[in-house]
Amino acid sequence: MTNLTALCPKGEEIWVTYYKKNELLFFLTGPAGMSSTLAAQSGKFTLYGVSTGARGAQKAKKLGQGGNPTELEAKYSVAEKMRG
């Protein structure tokens, strides 16, 4: 089971998770306590990719930041990677 709290950087909160079957592939964050409108205006949405190490530990890698989650999803081919 994925410990999302451990993967999420301090000061951010997870807004969306992206899974393929039961495997977490990506998550999207915004500043903690900020509305989606303010996050978009400030360009503060961040997309992270998740990888699993040899011992099963998961690590998050910052892929990109922007004001539009849909653009981040397209830039990093999230939908294609979730399909297969």
N, C-alpha and C positions, 0 to 999 in steps of 0.2 A: 504494500500500500504506500502511496506517495505521501510524503509529509510536505504539503504545499507551504506551510508556514516556514519551514527550514529553507526552502528554495527562494522565497520572496525576499528581496532586499529590504532593509529597514527603511521606513518612510514611504513605502509603496504598499498598495493593496492589489490583490489579484482580482481582475474584472472578468476575465474569460479564460477557460482552460480548453485545450484542444487535445483530444485523445484519438488514437487508432486502436480499436478494440479496447483493451484495458491498459494500454501503454500511453502515458503522458508524453506528448511530443513537444508542445509549446504552451506558454501561458502569456497573457497580456496583462500588464499592470498600469495603474495610474497612481497619482499621488494620494496618499491616505487622506480620506475625508474631503476630497475635492470632487465637485460635480463633473459629469461628463462634458458639459459645456466649457467649464473653466479648464479642464484638462486638455481639451481640443484647442482652445485658444492659446494655451501656453506650450503646446507641442509636447506634452508630457506623457503620452502613451508609450510604453516600452514593450517590445516583443522579445521574449526569451525562448531559446531552444533548450530542450532537456535531453541529456544523454545519460546512459547508464554505464558505470564503470565495471571493471572486471569482478569486483566484489559485490556488485549489485547496488552500490551507492549512486544516487542520482545527483547530477550537477547541472546547474543552469548557466547558460551563456547568453549574454546580452547580444541580440542580433541587430536591433535598430530602435530608433525613437522617432516619434512624429506626432502630429496632431490628428491623424485619421487612422483608426485601427484597420479599416478596410484596405487602405493603401499599404500598410505594413504587411497584412495578410497576403496581398497580391505580390509584393516585392519579394517575399521570402517563400512563396509557393506553398502556403499552409494547406490549402484545400487539396492540392495534388498529393502532398505528402501524407495527408490523412487518408486518402483513398488507396494509396498503395504504392 
